[in-house]
Amino acid sequence: MRIGVDCDGVLTPFSYSARKLPWLLYLPIIFIPSRRTMTEIVRKWAKAGDEIIIVSARPKELTGLTKLWLRLHKIPFNQVFCVGLGEGVESRKLEIAKQQRIEILFDDNECTVRVLRENGIKAILFK
């Protein structure tokens, strides 16, 4: 199964609101803890052979830093997409979900979940 997982608010214990800053100022995000329960679930999915695709609203420039954070927390992933915050984030996540043939996506944003469901993608609101 191809499983999409949002990062902030799903893999981390809180949502993260990024602003347009030089990427060096984002370095402290590597110290954000992971949400233990969801981390263990993602590990089980990966061990069972599921593909894990991270679809985050973090700025695209944070893709490398996000991959580093995932590796530091031993969270398995096949691909990482940072689509950026702001207007249209739901549409950008939908586009990635369609392109990557994601079968189910876990997100903490109600609008994103609604848009995905309206377009035929199974989405779970994670709180």
Secondary structure per residue as TSV (DSSP state, phi and psi in degrees):
chain	resnum	aa	ss	phi	psi
A	1	M	-	360.0	145.4
A	2	R	E	-100.9	111.4
A	3	I	E	-111.2	125.7
A	4	G	E	-96.0	137.4
A	5	V	E	-135.1	126.8
A	6	D	-	-73.0	157.3
A	7	C	S	-91.2	-71.8
A	8	D	T	-75.8	126.3
A	9	G	T	93.2	-12.2
A	10	V	T	-119.3	-60.8
A	11	L	T	-82.2	-22.7
A	12	T	S	-107.8	158.7
A	13	P	S	-75.8	-2.1
A	14	F	S	-150.7	156.3
A	15	S	-	-75.3	152.2
A	16	Y	-	-125.3	128.6
A	17	S	-	-107.9	101.4
A	18	A	-	-81.9	146.1
A	19	R	-	-115.0	165.3
A	20	K	S	-77.2	98.5
A	21	L	-	-132.8	163.4
A	22	P	-	-60.2	140.4
A	23	W	G	-57.2	-30.2
A	24	L	G	-59.9	-29.8
A	25	L	G	-73.3	-10.2
A	26	Y	G	-89.9	-8.0
A	27	L	G	-50.3	-36.0
A	28	P	G	-60.5	-14.2
A	29	I	G	-65.0	-18.4
A	30	I	G	-67.9	-14.9
A	31	F	G	-92.4	-1.6
A	32	I	S	-66.8	130.5
A	33	P	-	-71.9	159.0
A	34	S	-	-92.2	158.1
A	35	R	-	-83.1	110.6
A	36	R	H	-54.0	-47.7
A	37	T	H	-60.7	-49.2
A	38	M	H	-67.3	-36.1
A	39	T	H	-59.5	-44.4
A	40	E	H	-65.7	-38.7
A	41	I	H	-63.6	-44.9
A	42	V	H	-62.7	-39.7
A	43	R	H	-60.9	-41.1
A	44	K	H	-64.8	-42.4
A	45	W	H	-59.2	-47.1
A	46	A	H	-63.1	-41.8
A	47	K	H	-63.5	-32.7
A	48	A	T	-77.8	-4.3
A	49	G	T	99.7	3.8
A	50	D	-	-73.0	149.4
A	51	E	E	-89.8	131.7
A	52	I	E	-107.9	119.1
A	53	I	E	-119.4	115.3
A	54	I	E	-83.4	125.9
A	55	V	E	-126.0	101.2
A	56	S	E	-115.3	152.4
A	57	A	-	-87.8	8.3
A	58	R	S	-63.8	153.9
A	59	P	-	-58.2	145.5
A	60	K	G	-53.2	-34.0
A	61	E	G	-64.3	-14.0
A	62	L	G	-96.2	10.2
A	63	T	H	-58.4	-48.7
A	64	G	H	-62.3	-42.8
A	65	L	H	-66.6	-35.7
A	66	T	H	-66.5	-41.8
A	67	K	H	-61.6	-41.3
A	68	L	H	-61.2	-45.3
A	69	W	H	-59.1	-44.8
A	70	L	H	-61.1	-44.0
A	71	R	H	-65.4	-42.2
A	72	L	H	-60.2	-33.4
A	73	H	T	-96.3	7.8
A	74	K	T	54.9	42.4
A	75	I	-	-99.3	115.0
A	76	P	-	-70.3	148.0
A	77	F	-	-156.5	152.0
A	78	N	S	-98.9	-38.3
A	79	Q	E	-147.2	155.5
A	80	V	E	-131.1	129.4
A	81	F	E	-124.9	120.5
A	82	C	E	-106.9	113.6
A	83	V	-	-98.8	-6.2
A	84	G	-	86.0	152.2
A	85	L	S	-84.5	179.9
A	86	G	S	93.5	-168.7
A	87	E	T	-57.1	132.5
A	88	G	T	90.1	3.8
A	89	V	H	-58.8	-38.1
A	90	E	H	-62.8	-42.8
A	91	S	H	-66.2	-38.3
A	92	R	H	-67.5	-39.2
A	93	K	H	-67.0	-38.6
A	94	L	H	-61.3	-44.7
A	95	E	H	-59.2	-45.2
A	96	I	H	-63.6	-44.1
A	97	A	H	-58.4	-41.8
A	98	K	H	-69.6	-47.2
A	99	Q	H	-59.8	-39.8
A	100	Q	T	-90.7	1.2
A	101	R	T	54.0	45.1
A	102	I	-	-69.3	131.7
A	103	E	S	-89.6	-29.9
A	104	I	E	-151.5	140.4
A	105	L	E	-130.9	133.4
A	106	F	E	-103.1	123.7
A	107	D	E	-144.6	152.3
A	108	D	S	-97.0	1.5
A	109	N	-	-101.4	118.6
A	110	E	H	-59.5	-40.7
A	111	C	H	-64.6	-41.5
A	112	T	H	-62.6	-46.1
A	113	V	H	-60.6	-43.3
A	114	R	H	-61.8	-46.9
A	115	V	H	-62.4	-42.5
A	116	L	H	-62.0	-47.2
A	117	R	H	-61.8	-41.6
A	118	E	H	-63.0	-20.9
A	119	N	T	-107.8	20.9
A	120	G	T	82.2	11.8
A	121	I	-	-104.8	127.9
A	122	K	E	-66.4	126.2
A	123	A	E	-135.2	140.0
A	124	I	E	-116.1	127.1
A	125	L	E	-79.1	118.1
A	126	F	-	-104.1	119.6
A	127	K	-	-123.1	360.0
